[in-house]
Amino acid sequence: MFLRNAWYVAASEAELGEDLYPVTLLSESVVLYRKSDGTPVALEDACPHRKLPLSLGRRQGDNLECGYHGLTFDCSGSCVRAPGSQRIPQGAKVRSYPLAVRYGLIWIWMGDVDLADEAKICHVPEWGDPAWGLNRGDSMVIPCNYLYMTDNLLDPSHVAWVHQSSFGNAACAEEPLQTTVSDVGVVVSRWMRDVEVAPFYAKFVKFSGNCDRKQHYEVHYPAQAIIKALFTPAGTGSDEGELHEQVFLMNSYNFMTPIDEASTRYYWFQVRNFDQDNEEISRQFDEDVRHAFAEDRVVLSAVHLGMANKQTPNIDLATDSGPLRFRRHLAKLIVEEQSDRLIPLTQQHADPSKVQA
């Protein structure tokens, strides 16, 4: 099940060129394209006649023409041409999806159009700030349910075993976790004091010796994650007062778009507080981060298969507290949303309290 009244990443701006771009999102087929002025458009990828994907058709100016019998649809999804018919057939329309462009990504609203509020897109306060360098990031398809990814992104401890050559080391194995829950999501965090700097970060920190390290893993409903890494010289780590002048900060923004129940498209980028204009540092970051995320891909793919085909019950650990609390509240939001969809549309408009954002 998916939460539909939410923004998801449909594609990166670089992925969407002049050609039609078919994607599957939340088990729905969608075709993306750009109008002649560059504005992106998203339509249901199925002609209402015999459901041939419109992505197998062709563009006619800013409109899409079905490749079967030429029914042509404008950017709103309305049919504007029906060859061989004296008038446009009733029901000759396709769904149009609200889009927004932000952070080099194209965002799509999969639910009630009237609830599509761009203010609900994940906020990145560092974007465009010259004090922060940018690693443009990338994307990959991971063959697992998106909730295994939210589990992973609310679990700081996994780096001790999955990312021993990059994000993790022995210091990440035992330190207890702190979990906080809010209306927007769940945060799992911890400080590790006077520990060795993990391999990925050791190449970039500006100080020598051990560190105080903070892991901050935050996931917003339904599937947007902010992972903050803080490294500061041992004995200087604190959540109060000014940060040490040599503090290392890296904030990673991660966006999961369910393709279907068994696969997820994963987008990410990072911002950092050092070497802001160093393209070689950005290149190295991008390469190393993708390698680490590929390690997650191997594990999460196997977890999905293992859970789908399990012959004995699985168990939960103390470190699963954050992920389980996230899942429970998200499931509640989905049930509430589905209940609202059963209310007649006229009643929803009559009683705004029945509409859930």
C-alpha positions as CSV (number, residue, x, y, z in Angstrom):
1,M,0.0,0.0,0.0
2,F,1.1,3.5,-0.7
3,L,0.4,7.0,0.6
4,R,-0.9,8.8,-2.5
5,N,-1.4,12.4,-1.2
6,A,2.3,13.0,-1.2
7,W,5.1,14.3,-3.4
8,Y,7.5,11.7,-5.0
9,V,10.4,12.1,-7.3
10,A,9.4,11.1,-10.8
11,A,12.7,11.8,-12.5
12,S,15.7,14.0,-12.4
13,E,15.8,17.0,-14.7
14,A,18.7,15.5,-16.6
15,E,16.7,12.3,-17.3
16,L,13.8,14.1,-18.9
17,G,14.9,15.3,-22.4
18,E,13.0,15.6,-25.6
19,D,11.8,12.0,-25.8
20,L,8.7,10.6,-24.1
21,Y,9.8,9.1,-20.7
22,P,7.6,6.3,-19.4
23,V,7.8,5.5,-15.7
24,T,5.9,3.3,-13.2
25,L,5.1,5.0,-9.9
26,L,3.1,3.5,-7.1
27,S,2.1,0.8,-9.6
28,E,0.7,3.4,-12.0
29,S,2.0,3.9,-15.5
30,V,2.9,7.5,-16.2
31,V,4.5,9.2,-19.2
32,L,6.6,12.3,-18.8
33,Y,7.6,14.8,-21.5
34,R,8.5,18.4,-21.9
35,K,6.4,21.0,-23.6
36,S,8.1,23.2,-26.2
37,D,9.0,25.7,-23.5
38,G,10.6,23.1,-21.4
39,T,7.9,22.7,-18.8
40,P,7.5,19.1,-17.8
41,V,4.1,17.3,-18.1
42,A,2.9,14.0,-16.7
43,L,0.0,12.0,-18.1
44,E,-1.5,8.6,-17.5
45,D,0.3,6.3,-19.8
46,A,-2.7,4.6,-21.3
47,C,-5.0,5.6,-24.1
48,P,-8.6,5.2,-22.9
49,H,-9.5,3.4,-26.1
50,R,-7.6,0.1,-25.8
51,K,-5.1,1.2,-23.2
52,L,-2.1,1.3,-25.5
53,P,0.7,3.2,-23.6
54,L,0.8,6.8,-24.9
55,S,4.6,6.5,-24.6
56,L,4.4,4.3,-27.7
57,G,2.8,7.1,-29.6
58,R,4.3,10.5,-30.6
59,R,4.3,14.1,-29.7
60,Q,2.3,16.5,-31.8
61,G,3.6,19.9,-30.6
62,D,2.7,20.0,-26.9
63,N,0.1,17.2,-27.3
64,L,0.5,13.4,-27.3
65,E,-0.9,11.2,-30.1
66,C,-1.8,7.6,-29.5
67,G,0.1,5.3,-31.8
68,Y,-3.0,3.0,-32.4
69,H,-5.8,5.2,-33.7
70,G,-4.5,8.8,-33.3
71,L,-6.5,10.0,-30.3
72,T,-4.6,13.1,-29.3
73,F,-4.4,14.5,-25.7
74,D,-3.3,17.9,-24.5
75,C,-1.3,18.6,-21.3
76,S,-4.4,18.5,-19.1
77,G,-5.3,15.0,-20.4
78,S,-8.2,16.2,-22.5
79,C,-8.7,14.6,-25.9
80,V,-8.4,17.3,-28.6
81,R,-8.6,15.1,-31.7
82,A,-10.3,11.8,-32.5
83,P,-9.8,10.8,-36.1
84,G,-12.8,9.2,-37.7
85,S,-15.3,10.5,-35.1
86,Q,-17.6,13.5,-35.6
87,R,-17.1,14.5,-32.0
88,I,-14.7,13.7,-29.2
89,P,-16.0,10.5,-27.5
90,Q,-17.3,10.7,-24.0
91,G,-14.7,9.5,-21.6
92,A,-11.8,10.3,-24.0
93,K,-9.4,11.7,-21.4
94,V,-6.4,10.6,-19.3
95,R,-5.3,11.6,-15.9
96,S,-2.9,14.6,-15.6
97,Y,-0.6,14.7,-12.6
98,P,0.7,17.9,-10.8
99,L,4.5,18.4,-11.1
100,A,7.0,20.6,-9.5
101,V,10.7,21.2,-10.2
102,R,13.0,21.5,-7.3
103,Y,16.6,20.6,-6.4
104,G,17.3,19.3,-9.9
105,L,14.4,16.8,-9.5
106,I,10.9,16.6,-11.0
107,W,8.4,15.9,-8.3
108,I,4.9,14.3,-8.9
109,W,1.8,14.4,-6.8
110,M,0.1,11.0,-7.0
111,G,-3.1,11.8,-5.0
112,D,-6.0,14.3,-5.0
113,V,-5.1,17.2,-7.2
114,D,-6.8,19.7,-5.0
115,L,-4.4,18.8,-2.1
116,A,-1.2,19.2,-4.1
117,D,0.7,21.8,-2.1
118,E,4.4,22.4,-3.2
119,A,5.2,23.6,0.4
120,K,5.0,19.9,1.4
121,I,8.1,19.0,-0.7
122,C,11.1,18.2,1.4
123,H,12.9,21.5,2.4
124,V,16.6,21.7,1.8
125,P,17.8,24.9,3.6
126,E,21.4,24.5,2.3
127,W,20.4,24.5,-1.4
128,G,21.9,27.5,-3.2
129,D,23.8,28.6,-0.1
130,P,27.5,29.2,-1.0
131,A,28.6,28.0,2.4
132,W,27.7,24.5,1.3
133,G,29.2,22.4,-1.4
134,L,26.9,20.1,-3.4
135,N,27.3,16.5,-4.5
136,R,24.8,16.1,-7.3
137,G,24.1,12.5,-6.5
138,D,22.5,9.9,-8.6
139,S,19.7,7.3,-8.7
140,M,19.3,3.5,-8.8
141,V,16.6,0.9,-8.8
142,I,16.6,-1.3,-5.8
143,P,14.5,-4.5,-6.1
144,C,12.8,-4.3,-2.7
145,N,9.7,-2.7,-1.1
146,Y,10.3,0.9,-0.2
147,L,9.6,0.2,3.5
148,Y,12.8,-1.9,3.7
149,M,14.6,1.2,2.6
150,T,12.9,3.4,5.2
151,D,13.9,0.7,7.7
152,N,17.5,1.0,6.6
153,L,17.5,4.8,6.7
154,L,16.2,4.8,10.3
155,D,18.9,2.3,11.4
156,P,22.3,4.0,12.2
157,S,23.7,0.7,13.5
158,H,23.6,-1.2,10.2
159,V,26.7,0.7,9.0
160,A,28.9,-1.3,11.4
161,W,28.3,-4.4,9.3
162,V,27.1,-3.3,5.8
163,H,29.5,-0.4,5.4
164,Q,32.7,-1.5,7.1
165,S,34.9,0.0,4.4
166,S,32.9,3.3,4.1
167,F,30.4,4.7,6.6
168,G,30.9,2.4,9.5
169,N,33.5,0.9,11.8
170,A,33.5,-1.0,15.1
171,A,32.4,2.2,17.0
172,C,29.0,1.9,15.4
173,A,28.1,-1.5,16.7
174,E,27.0,-0.9,20.3
175,E,26.2,2.7,21.2
176,P,22.5,3.0,22.1
177,L,20.0,4.9,19.9
178,Q,17.6,7.6,20.7
179,T,14.2,7.7,18.9
180,T,11.9,10.7,18.6
181,V,8.5,10.7,16.8
182,S,6.7,13.7,15.3
183,D,3.8,14.3,13.0
184,V,6.1,14.5,10.0
185,G,8.3,11.5,10.7
186,V,10.8,9.7,12.9
187,V,14.4,10.6,14.0
188,V,16.9,8.0,15.3
189,S,20.2,9.5,16.5
190,R,23.2,9.0,18.8
191,W,26.5,10.5,19.8
192,M,29.6,8.3,19.8
193,R,32.4,9.7,21.9
194,D,36.2,9.6,21.3
195,V,36.0,7.1,18.5
196,E,38.0,6.5,15.3
197,V,36.8,8.3,12.2
198,A,35.1,5.9,9.8
199,P,37.0,5.2,6.5
200,F,34.7,7.2,4.1
201,Y,35.0,10.4,6.2
202,A,38.7,10.0,7.2
203,K,39.7,11.3,3.7
204,F,37.8,14.6,4.2
205,V,37.9,15.6,7.9
206,K,40.2,18.6,8.6
207,F,41.5,17.4,12.0
208,S,43.6,14.4,13.1
209,G,43.0,11.8,15.8
210,N,39.7,10.5,17.3
211,C,36.4,12.2,17.0
212,D,33.0,12.7,18.5
213,R,30.6,11.5,15.9
214,K,26.8,12.2,15.7
215,Q,24.5,10.1,13.5
216,H,21.2,11.7,12.7
217,Y,18.8,9.5,10.7
218,E,15.5,11.2,9.9
219,V,12.7,9.9,7.6
220,H,9.6,11.9,6.8
221,Y,6.3,10.3,5.6
222,P,6.0,8.6,3.3
223,A,9.6,8.2,2.1
224,Q,12.0,11.2,2.3
225,A,15.1,10.8,4.4
226,I,17.6,13.3,5.7
227,I,20.8,11.7,7.0
228,K,23.2,14.1,8.9
229,A,26.8,13.2,9.6
230,L,28.8,15.3,12.1
231,F,32.4,14.7,13.0
232,T,34.3,17.0,15.4
233,P,37.5,16.5,17.4
234,A,37.1,14.2,20.4
235,G,35.8,16.1,23.4
236,T,34.1,18.9,21.4
237,G,30.8,17.2,20.4
238,S,27.7,18.9,21.7
239,D,24.1,19.7,20.6
240,E,24.4,23.1,22.4
241,G,26.6,26.1,21.7
242,E,28.8,26.7,18.7
243,L,30.3,24.0,16.6
244,H,34.1,23.4,16.5
245,E,35.8,25.3,13.7
246,Q,37.0,22.1,12.2
247,V,33.6,20.3,12.3
248,F,32.8,18.1,9.4
249,L,29.1,18.3,8.3
250,M,27.5,16.3,5.5
251,N,23.7,16.2,5.0
252,S,22.4,13.5,2.7
253,Y,18.9,13.9,1.1
254,N,17.4,10.7,0.0
255,F,14.1,10.2,-1.8
256,M,12.4,6.8,-2.3
257,T,9.8,6.4,-5.0
258,P,8.0,3.1,-5.0
259,I,7.8,1.6,-8.5
260,D,5.5,-1.2,-7.2
261,E,5.4,-3.4,-4.1
262,A,8.7,-5.1,-5.0
263,S,10.9,-2.4,-6.4
264,T,11.9,1.2,-5.6
265,R,13.6,4.1,-7.4
266,Y,16.2,5.7,-5.1
267,Y,17.4,9.3,-5.6
268,W,19.9,11.2,-3.5
269,F,22.3,14.1,-3.2
270,Q,24.5,15.5,-0.4
271,V,25.6,18.9,0.8
272,R,28.8,19.5,2.8
273,N,30.4,22.4,4.7
274,F,33.9,22.2,3.2
275,D,35.7,22.5,-0.2
276,Q,32.5,24.0,-1.5
277,D,33.9,24.6,-5.1
278,N,36.2,21.6,-5.4
279,E,34.8,19.6,-8.3
280,E,37.3,16.8,-7.6
281,I,36.0,16.4,-4.1
282,S,32.4,16.3,-5.4
283,R,33.4,13.7,-7.9
284,Q,35.0,11.5,-5.2
285,F,32.0,12.0,-2.9
286,D,29.6,10.9,-5.7
287,E,31.7,7.8,-6.5
288,D,32.2,6.7,-2.9
289,V,28.5,7.3,-2.0
290,R,27.2,5.3,-4.9
291,H,29.6,2.5,-3.9
292,A,28.2,2.5,-0.4
293,F,24.6,2.6,-1.6
294,A,25.3,-0.3,-3.8
295,E,26.2,-2.2,-0.6
296,D,22.8,-1.4,0.7
297,R,21.2,-2.5,-2.6
298,V,22.7,-6.0,-2.2
299,V,21.5,-6.4,1.4
300,L,18.0,-4.9,0.8
301,S,17.4,-7.0,-2.3
302,A,18.2,-10.1,-0.3
303,V,16.0,-9.0,2.7
304,H,13.0,-8.5,0.4
305,L,13.4,-12.0,-1.1
306,G,14.1,-13.5,2.4
307,M,11.0,-11.9,3.9
308,A,8.8,-12.7,0.9
309,N,9.8,-16.4,1.0
310,K,10.3,-16.9,4.7
311,Q,9.6,-20.4,6.1
312,T,9.9,-19.4,9.8
313,P,8.8,-16.2,11.6
314,N,11.2,-13.3,11.6
315,I,12.0,-11.4,14.8
316,D,12.6,-7.7,15.7
317,L,15.6,-6.2,17.6
318,A,15.9,-3.2,19.9
319,T,17.4,-1.3,17.0
320,D,14.1,-1.8,15.0
321,S,12.2,0.6,17.3
322,G,12.5,3.6,15.0
323,P,11.6,1.8,11.8
324,L,8.7,0.0,13.4
325,R,7.2,3.2,14.8
326,F,7.6,4.8,11.4
327,R,5.8,1.9,9.7
328,R,2.9,1.9,12.2
329,H,2.2,5.6,11.8
330,L,2.6,5.5,8.0
331,A,0.1,2.6,7.9
332,K,-2.3,4.7,9.9
333,L,-2.0,7.6,7.5
334,I,-2.6,5.2,4.5
335,V,-5.8,3.8,6.2
336,E,-7.1,7.3,6.9
337,E,-6.4,8.4,3.3
338,Q,-8.2,5.3,1.9
339,S,-11.2,5.9,4.2
340,D,-11.4,9.5,3.0
341,R,-11.4,8.3,-0.7
342,L,-14.6,6.3,0.1
343,I,-16.4,9.6,1.1
344,P,-18.4,11.0,-1.8
345,L,-16.6,13.9,-3.4
346,T,-19.5,16.4,-2.7
347,Q,-19.4,15.4,1.0
348,Q,-15.6,16.0,1.1
349,H,-16.1,19.5,-0.2
350,A,-18.9,20.2,2.2
351,D,-16.9,19.1,5.2
352,P,-13.2,20.2,4.8
353,S,-12.3,18.3,8.1
354,K,-12.8,15.1,6.2
355,V,-9.9,15.9,3.8
356,Q,-6.5,14.6,4.8
357,A,-3.4,16.2,3.5
